[in-house]
Amino acid sequence: MREKIWLKRLKCLSGRGFGCTPEQITRATYEYAIKMNIDHPWDEQEKIAGKDWFTSFLKRNKDISLRKPQCLSKARAAGMSKEAVEDFFLY
C-alpha cells in the first residue's frame, strides 16, 4: 500500500516536469522509510535504498521507466522567459 502511494507521488512529480534520477529516488525512499519507521535492510551510513530494491521496484511497476532527459526546444525556452511568465500570471 505504501509503495503505491510512493509510486503515485513519483508520477505526480514526473507529470509536472520534475523527473527523478535513480539516486534521488533511492535516497528519498530511504528517508521515507526512516520517517515512517519502516524496517529496511539498507546501509545506515550511505543513507540510500539498495540497487536491488530499485530494480525490483521497476519490475513491480511496469508503467514507469527510466528515460534520458531531452533538450528543451527553442520555442519552449522562449516561452519560459521572465517576460512570458510575468505576462501569463498577469492575466
N, CA, C and O atoms as CSV, one atom per row, in Angstrom:
chain,resi,resn,atom,element,x,y,z
A,1,MET,N,N,0.826,-1.190,0.000
A,1,MET,CA,C,0.000,0.000,0.000
A,1,MET,C,C,0.872,1.258,0.000
A,1,MET,O,O,0.626,2.185,-0.771
A,2,ARG,N,N,1.879,1.289,0.855
A,2,ARG,CA,C,2.760,2.457,0.924
A,2,ARG,C,C,3.515,2.656,-0.381
A,2,ARG,O,O,3.774,3.788,-0.791
A,3,GLU,N,N,3.867,1.547,-1.033
A,3,GLU,CA,C,4.594,1.660,-2.290
A,3,GLU,C,C,3.713,2.289,-3.363
A,3,GLU,O,O,4.214,3.035,-4.205
A,4,LYS,N,N,2.432,2.008,-3.352
A,4,LYS,CA,C,1.509,2.606,-4.324
A,4,LYS,C,C,1.417,4.119,-4.116
A,4,LYS,O,O,1.337,4.877,-5.083
A,5,ILE,N,N,1.427,4.551,-2.867
A,5,ILE,CA,C,1.421,5.990,-2.565
A,5,ILE,C,C,2.710,6.623,-3.065
A,5,ILE,O,O,2.693,7.702,-3.656
A,6,TRP,N,N,3.811,5.955,-2.827
A,6,TRP,CA,C,5.124,6.431,-3.274
A,6,TRP,C,C,5.155,6.522,-4.798
A,6,TRP,O,O,5.658,7.497,-5.355
A,7,LEU,N,N,4.622,5.515,-5.462
A,7,LEU,CA,C,4.566,5.496,-6.918
A,7,LEU,C,C,3.719,6.654,-7.441
A,7,LEU,O,O,4.095,7.315,-8.409
A,8,LYS,N,N,2.594,6.893,-6.808
A,8,LYS,CA,C,1.714,7.996,-7.213
A,8,LYS,C,C,2.433,9.334,-7.074
A,8,LYS,O,O,2.295,10.202,-7.936
A,9,ARG,N,N,3.188,9.508,-6.010
A,9,ARG,CA,C,3.940,10.754,-5.799
A,9,ARG,C,C,5.003,10.936,-6.877
A,9,ARG,O,O,5.174,12.040,-7.394
A,10,LEU,N,N,5.708,9.882,-7.216
A,10,LEU,CA,C,6.733,9.961,-8.265
A,10,LEU,C,C,6.113,10.307,-9.613
A,10,LEU,O,O,6.668,11.104,-10.369
A,11,LYS,N,N,4.962,9.709,-9.915
A,11,LYS,CA,C,4.278,10.007,-11.172
A,11,LYS,C,C,3.800,11.456,-11.203
A,11,LYS,O,O,3.864,12.116,-12.240
A,12,CYS,N,N,3.330,11.935,-10.083
A,12,CYS,CA,C,2.869,13.319,-9.993
A,12,CYS,C,C,4.032,14.277,-10.260
A,12,CYS,O,O,3.890,15.232,-11.023
A,13,LEU,N,N,5.167,14.024,-9.638
A,13,LEU,CA,C,6.348,14.861,-9.861
A,13,LEU,C,C,6.779,14.823,-11.314
A,13,LEU,O,O,7.095,15.858,-11.901
A,14,SER,N,N,6.793,13.646,-11.888
A,14,SER,CA,C,7.189,13.487,-13.275
A,14,SER,C,C,6.231,14.219,-14.210
A,14,SER,O,O,6.661,14.851,-15.175
A,15,GLY,N,N,4.947,14.134,-13.927
A,15,GLY,CA,C,3.945,14.812,-14.742
A,15,GLY,C,C,4.074,16.316,-14.719
A,15,GLY,O,O,3.644,17.000,-15.647
A,16,ARG,N,N,4.669,16.831,-13.654
A,16,ARG,CA,C,4.866,18.271,-13.538
A,16,ARG,C,C,6.252,18.711,-13.999
A,16,ARG,O,O,6.649,19.862,-13.819
A,17,GLY,N,N,6.975,17.770,-14.597
A,17,GLY,CA,C,8.276,18.117,-15.157
A,17,GLY,C,C,9.446,17.943,-14.214
A,17,GLY,O,O,10.544,18.422,-14.499
A,18,PHE,N,N,9.236,17.272,-13.100
A,18,PHE,CA,C,10.303,17.046,-12.132
A,18,PHE,C,C,10.663,15.569,-12.088
A,18,PHE,O,O,10.441,14.897,-11.081
A,19,GLY,N,N,11.211,15.073,-13.172
A,19,GLY,CA,C,11.646,13.688,-13.204
A,19,GLY,C,C,12.791,13.478,-12.217
A,19,GLY,O,O,13.557,14.402,-11.941
A,20,CYS,N,N,12.903,12.289,-11.700
A,20,CYS,CA,C,13.922,11.980,-10.691
A,20,CYS,C,C,14.919,10.967,-11.229
A,20,CYS,O,O,14.573,10.090,-12.020
A,21,THR,N,N,16.145,11.103,-10.791
A,21,THR,CA,C,17.170,10.129,-11.135
A,21,THR,C,C,17.034,8.935,-10.197
A,21,THR,O,O,16.432,9.052,-9.130
A,22,PRO,N,N,17.589,7.785,-10.585
A,22,PRO,CA,C,17.541,6.634,-9.675
A,22,PRO,C,C,18.143,6.955,-8.303
A,22,PRO,O,O,17.620,6.507,-7.283
A,23,GLU,N,N,19.221,7.715,-8.269
A,23,GLU,CA,C,19.826,8.059,-6.980
A,23,GLU,C,C,18.889,8.913,-6.131
A,23,GLU,O,O,18.787,8.701,-4.923
A,24,GLN,N,N,18.210,9.870,-6.745
A,24,GLN,CA,C,17.268,10.696,-5.993
A,24,GLN,C,C,16.127,9.856,-5.436
A,24,GLN,O,O,15.688,10.060,-4.305
A,25,ILE,N,N,15.657,8.919,-6.234
A,25,ILE,CA,C,14.553,8.064,-5.790
A,25,ILE,C,C,14.995,7.175,-4.630
A,25,ILE,O,O,14.273,7.045,-3.641
A,26,THR,N,N,16.176,6.560,-4.742
A,26,THR,CA,C,16.626,5.656,-3.681
A,26,THR,C,C,16.961,6.418,-2.402
A,26,THR,O,O,16.725,5.909,-1.306
A,27,ARG,N,N,17.500,7.613,-2.520
A,27,ARG,CA,C,17.761,8.420,-1.315
A,27,ARG,C,C,16.454,8.839,-0.643
A,27,ARG,O,O,16.324,8.756,0.578
A,28,ALA,N,N,15.488,9.289,-1.444
A,28,ALA,CA,C,14.197,9.692,-0.893
A,28,ALA,C,C,13.459,8.502,-0.294
A,28,ALA,O,O,12.769,8.645,0.715
A,29,THR,N,N,13.597,7.338,-0.902
A,29,THR,CA,C,12.971,6.124,-0.379
A,29,THR,C,C,13.535,5.780,0.986
A,29,THR,O,O,12.794,5.425,1.903
A,30,TYR,N,N,14.847,5.886,1.118
A,30,TYR,CA,C,15.485,5.624,2.414
A,30,TYR,C,C,14.946,6.594,3.468
A,30,TYR,O,O,14.578,6.184,4.568
A,31,GLU,N,N,14.906,7.875,3.123
A,31,GLU,CA,C,14.413,8.882,4.067
A,31,GLU,C,C,12.956,8.627,4.444
A,31,GLU,O,O,12.565,8.799,5.599
A,32,TYR,N,N,12.159,8.216,3.463
A,32,TYR,CA,C,10.752,7.898,3.717
A,32,TYR,C,C,10.636,6.719,4.681
A,32,TYR,O,O,9.820,6.743,5.603
A,33,ALA,N,N,11.452,5.690,4.466
A,33,ALA,CA,C,11.420,4.517,5.346
A,33,ALA,C,C,11.787,4.898,6.777
A,33,ALA,O,O,11.176,4.412,7.729
A,34,ILE,N,N,12.777,5.759,6.927
A,34,ILE,CA,C,13.173,6.218,8.266
A,34,ILE,C,C,12.035,7.005,8.911
A,34,ILE,O,O,11.679,6.767,10.066
A,35,LYS,N,N,11.470,7.943,8.153
A,35,LYS,CA,C,10.402,8.798,8.681
A,35,LYS,C,C,9.175,7.991,9.103
A,35,LYS,O,O,8.539,8.302,10.110
A,36,MET,N,N,8.842,6.953,8.329
A,36,MET,CA,C,7.651,6.154,8.605
A,36,MET,C,C,7.944,4.945,9.512
A,36,MET,O,O,7.062,4.119,9.743
A,37,ASN,N,N,9.165,4.843,10.018
A,37,ASN,CA,C,9.572,3.732,10.881
A,37,ASN,C,C,9.354,2.376,10.223
A,37,ASN,O,O,8.843,1.451,10.854
A,38,ILE,N,N,9.738,2.257,8.970
A,38,ILE,CA,C,9.619,1.015,8.219
A,38,ILE,C,C,10.943,0.263,8.326
A,38,ILE,O,O,12.004,0.831,8.067
A,39,ASP,N,N,10.883,-1.007,8.706
A,39,ASP,CA,C,12.109,-1.811,8.765
A,39,ASP,C,C,12.691,-1.942,7.367
A,39,ASP,O,O,11.962,-2.136,6.394
A,40,HIS,N,N,14.012,-1.835,7.276
A,40,HIS,CA,C,14.669,-1.911,5.971
A,40,HIS,C,C,16.058,-2.526,6.138
A,40,HIS,O,O,16.643,-2.455,7.219
A,41,PRO,N,N,16.584,-3.125,5.076
A,41,PRO,CA,C,17.908,-3.754,5.139
A,41,PRO,C,C,19.028,-2.851,4.616
A,41,PRO,O,O,20.143,-3.330,4.408
A,42,TRP,N,N,18.769,-1.581,4.401
A,42,TRP,CA,C,19.724,-0.709,3.730
A,42,TRP,C,C,20.793,-0.168,4.663
A,42,TRP,O,O,20.615,-0.108,5.879
A,43,ASP,N,N,21.889,0.218,4.070
A,43,ASP,CA,C,23.059,0.699,4.796
A,43,ASP,C,C,22.768,2.040,5.475
A,43,ASP,O,O,22.359,3.003,4.827
A,44,GLU,N,N,22.987,2.083,6.783
A,44,GLU,CA,C,22.724,3.288,7.563
A,44,GLU,C,C,23.713,4.413,7.245
A,44,GLU,O,O,23.371,5.589,7.370
A,45,GLN,N,N,24.929,4.060,6.838
A,45,GLN,CA,C,25.930,5.095,6.563
A,45,GLN,C,C,25.712,5.759,5.214
A,45,GLN,O,O,25.885,6.972,5.093
A,46,GLU,N,N,25.338,4.994,4.201
A,46,GLU,CA,C,25.119,5.566,2.872
A,46,GLU,C,C,23.802,6.322,2.787
A,46,GLU,O,O,23.656,7.226,1.963
A,47,LYS,N,N,22.845,5.961,3.630
A,47,LYS,CA,C,21.528,6.579,3.652
A,47,LYS,C,C,20.861,6.543,2.277
A,47,LYS,O,O,20.397,7.558,1.758
A,48,ILE,N,N,20.832,5.340,1.709
A,48,ILE,CA,C,20.248,5.148,0.386
A,48,ILE,C,C,19.664,3.740,0.299
A,48,ILE,O,O,20.220,2.787,0.844
A,49,ALA,N,N,18.534,3.630,-0.396
A,49,ALA,CA,C,17.948,2.309,-0.610
A,49,ALA,C,C,18.841,1.533,-1.581
A,49,ALA,O,O,19.542,2.132,-2.396
A,50,GLY,N,N,18.814,0.228,-1.494
A,50,GLY,CA,C,19.693,-0.594,-2.307
A,50,GLY,C,C,19.312,-0.641,-3.779
A,50,GLY,O,O,18.164,-0.402,-4.153
A,51,LYS,N,N,20.313,-0.957,-4.607
A,51,LYS,CA,C,20.067,-1.087,-6.045
A,51,LYS,C,C,19.102,-2.223,-6.327
A,51,LYS,O,O,18.311,-2.154,-7.267
A,52,ASP,N,N,19.166,-3.268,-5.516
A,52,ASP,CA,C,18.249,-4.390,-5.705
A,52,ASP,C,C,16.801,-3.961,-5.459
A,52,ASP,O,O,15.891,-4.419,-6.150
A,53,TRP,N,N,16.587,-3.077,-4.471
A,53,TRP,CA,C,15.239,-2.565,-4.238
A,53,TRP,C,C,14.757,-1.783,-5.460
A,53,TRP,O,O,13.623,-1.959,-5.904
A,54,PHE,N,N,15.610,-0.927,-5.997
A,54,PHE,CA,C,15.226,-0.097,-7.137
A,54,PHE,C,C,14.897,-0.953,-8.362
A,54,PHE,O,O,13.909,-0.701,-9.051
A,55,THR,N,N,15.717,-1.953,-8.628
A,55,THR,CA,C,15.468,-2.852,-9.756
A,55,THR,C,C,14.137,-3.575,-9.568
A,55,THR,O,O,13.347,-3.681,-10.506
A,56,SER,N,N,13.895,-4.063,-8.377
A,56,SER,CA,C,12.626,-4.753,-8.087
A,56,SER,C,C,11.447,-3.788,-8.181
A,56,SER,O,O,10.373,-4.163,-8.651
A,57,PHE,N,N,11.643,-2.561,-7.739
A,57,PHE,CA,C,10.598,-1.541,-7.819
A,57,PHE,C,C,10.188,-1.307,-9.270
A,57,PHE,O,O,8.999,-1.220,-9.574
A,58,LEU,N,N,11.166,-1.206,-10.161
A,58,LEU,CA,C,10.865,-1.018,-11.583
A,58,LEU,C,C,10.157,-2.242,-12.165
A,58,LEU,O,O,9.259,-2.101,-12.996
A,59,LYS,N,N,10.552,-3.433,-11.738
A,59,LYS,CA,C,9.910,-4.655,-12.239
A,59,LYS,C,C,8.467,-4.764,-11.749
A,59,LYS,O,O,7.594,-5.220,-12.486
A,60,ARG,N,N,8.218,-4.349,-10.516
A,60,ARG,CA,C,6.863,-4.411,-9.961
A,60,ARG,C,C,5.945,-3.363,-10.572
A,60,ARG,O,O,4.726,-3.531,-10.592
A,61,ASN,N,N,6.528,-2.293,-11.064
A,61,ASN,CA,C,5.752,-1.178,-11.598
A,61,ASN,C,C,6.144,-0.930,-13.048
A,61,ASN,O,O,6.952,-0.051,-13.349
A,62,LYS,N,N,5.564,-1.710,-13.925
A,62,LYS,CA,C,5.924,-1.677,-15.347
A,62,LYS,C,C,5.525,-0.371,-16.035
A,62,LYS,O,O,6.020,-0.073,-17.121
A,63,ASP,N,N,4.637,0.409,-15.418
A,63,ASP,CA,C,4.177,1.639,-16.058
A,63,ASP,C,C,5.120,2.828,-15.850
A,63,ASP,O,O,4.826,3.934,-16.306
A,64,ILE,N,N,6.244,2.612,-15.170
A,64,ILE,CA,C,7.262,3.661,-15.067
A,64,ILE,C,C,8.548,3.137,-15.694
A,64,ILE,O,O,8.779,1.930,-15.774
A,65,SER,N,N,9.369,4.066,-16.132
A,65,SER,CA,C,10.619,3.661,-16.766
A,65,SER,C,C,11.654,4.762,-16.624
A,65,SER,O,O,11.333,5.907,-16.303
A,66,LEU,N,N,12.894,4.394,-16.869
A,66,LEU,CA,C,13.976,5.362,-16.875
A,66,LEU,C,C,14.097,5.949,-18.268
A,66,LEU,O,O,14.001,5.236,-19.266
A,67,ARG,N,N,14.304,7.231,-18.324
A,67,ARG,CA,C,14.475,7.901,-19.617
A,67,ARG,C,C,15.601,8.906,-19.518
A,67,ARG,O,O,15.904,9.435,-18.448
A,68,LYS,N,N,16.213,9.155,-20.665
A,68,LYS,CA,C,17.234,10.194,-20.724
A,68,LYS,C,C,16.540,11.544,-20.863
A,68,LYS,O,O,15.531,11.653,-21.560
A,69,PRO,N,N,17.074,12.574,-20.203
A,69,PRO,CA,C,16.478,13.902,-20.368
A,69,PRO,C,C,16.645,14.383,-21.805
A,69,PRO,O,O,17.647,14.096,-22.460
A,70,GLN,N,N,15.659,15.108,-22.272
A,70,GLN,CA,C,15.718,15.648,-23.619
A,70,GLN,C,C,15.969,17.147,-23.553
A,70,GLN,O,O,15.606,17.811,-22.582
A,71,CYS,N,N,16.586,17.657,-24.586
A,71,CYS,CA,C,16.858,19.091,-24.649
A,71,CYS,C,C,15.544,19.854,-24.773
A,71,CYS,O,O,14.568,19.359,-25.337
A,72,LEU,N,N,15.544,21.040,-24.247
A,72,LEU,CA,C,14.400,21.925,-24.331
A,72,LEU,C,C,14.435,22.628,-25.678
A,72,LEU,O,O,15.467,23.183,-26.057
A,73,SER,N,N,13.328,22.615,-26.404
A,73,SER,CA,C,13.306,23.271,-27.711
A,73,SER,C,C,13.423,24.786,-27.529
A,73,SER,O,O,13.128,25.314,-26.457
A,74,LYS,N,N,13.850,25.470,-28.573
A,74,LYS,CA,C,13.999,26.928,-28.507
A,74,LYS,C,C,12.654,27.592,-28.246
A,74,LYS,O,O,12.578,28.574,-27.507
A,75,ALA,N,N,11.599,27.064,-28.844
A,75,ALA,CA,C,10.270,27.645,-28.659
A,75,ALA,C,C,9.820,27.533,-27.196
A,75,ALA,O,O,9.266,28.481,-26.639
A,76,ARG,N,N,10.058,26.389,-26.593
A,76,ARG,CA,C,9.671,26.219,-25.184
A,76,ARG,C,C,10.532,27.086,-24.272
A,76,ARG,O,O,10.038,27.665,-23.304
A,77,ALA,N,N,11.801,27.170,-24.584
A,77,ALA,CA,C,12.699,28.011,-23.782
A,77,ALA,C,C,12.267,29.471,-23.868
A,77,ALA,O,O,12.271,30.177,-22.860
A,78,ALA,N,N,11.895,29.931,-25.063
A,78,ALA,CA,C,11.444,31.316,-25.235
A,78,ALA,C,C,10.140,31.548,-24.475
A,78,ALA,O,O,9.912,32.631,-23.938
A,79,GLY,N,N,9.290,30.525,-24.434
A,79,GLY,CA,C,8.028,30.633,-23.716
A,79,GLY,C,C,8.198,30.696,-22.214
A,79,GLY,O,O,7.258,31.044,-21.499
A,80,MET,N,N,9.367,30.369,-21.728
A,80,MET,CA,C,9.641,30.416,-20.285
A,80,MET,C,C,10.516,31.606,-19.913
A,80,MET,O,O,11.135,31.619,-18.849
A,81,SER,N,N,10.565,32.599,-20.787
A,81,SER,CA,C,11.341,33.795,-20.445
A,81,SER,C,C,10.648,34.526,-19.306
A,81,SER,O,O,9.465,34.297,-19.051
A,82,LYS,N,N,11.352,35.382,-18.638
A,82,LYS,CA,C,10.802,36.122,-17.498
A,82,LYS,C,C,9.566,36.921,-17.924
A,82,LYS,O,O,8.565,36.955,-17.209
A,83,GLU,N,N,9.644,37.554,-19.082
A,83,GLU,CA,C,8.529,38.372,-19.570
A,83,GLU,C,C,7.300,37.505,-19.868
A,83,GLU,O,O,6.177,37.890,-19.543
A,84,ALA,N,N,7.510,36.336,-20.483
A,84,ALA,CA,C,6.389,35.454,-20.815
A,84,ALA,C,C,5.707,34.935,-19.555
A,84,ALA,O,O,4.480,34.840,-19.506
A,85,VAL,N,N,6.481,34.606,-18.555
A,85,VAL,CA,C,5.913,34.104,-17.304
A,85,VAL,C,C,5.155,35.221,-16.589
A,85,VAL,O,O,4.064,34.990,-16.068
A,86,GLU,N,N,5.720,36.426,-16.559
A,86,GLU,CA,C,5.023,37.554,-15.923
A,86,GLU,C,C,3.715,37.855,-16.639
A,86,GLU,O,O,2.698,38.108,-15.992
A,87,ASP,N,N,3.730,37.831,-17.976
A,87,ASP,CA,C,2.507,38.070,-18.739
A,87,ASP,C,C,1.458,37.008,-18.435
A,87,ASP,O,O,0.275,37.329,-18.316
A,88,PHE,N,N,1.866,35.765,-18.309
A,88,PHE,CA,C,0.945,34.683,-18.004
A,88,PHE,C,C,0.242,34.913,-16.675
A,88,PHE,O,O,-0.968,34.712,-16.577
A,89,PHE,N,N,0.979,35.330,-15.653
A,89,PHE,CA,C,0.401,35.486,-14.332
A,89,PHE,C,C,-0.354,36.794,-14.157
A,89,PHE,O,O,-1.080,36.959,-13.177
A,90,LEU,N,N,-0.195,37.723,-15.087
A,90,LEU,CA,C,-0.965,38.968,-15.019
A,90,LEU,C,C,-2.395,38.765,-15.469
A,90,LEU,O,O,-3.285,39.509,-15.057
A,91,TYR,N,N,-2.632,37.760,-16.315
A,91,TYR,CA,C,-3.985,37.541,-16.846
A,91,TYR,C,C,-4.646,36.436,-16.163
A,91,TYR,O,O,-5.790,36.110,-16.479
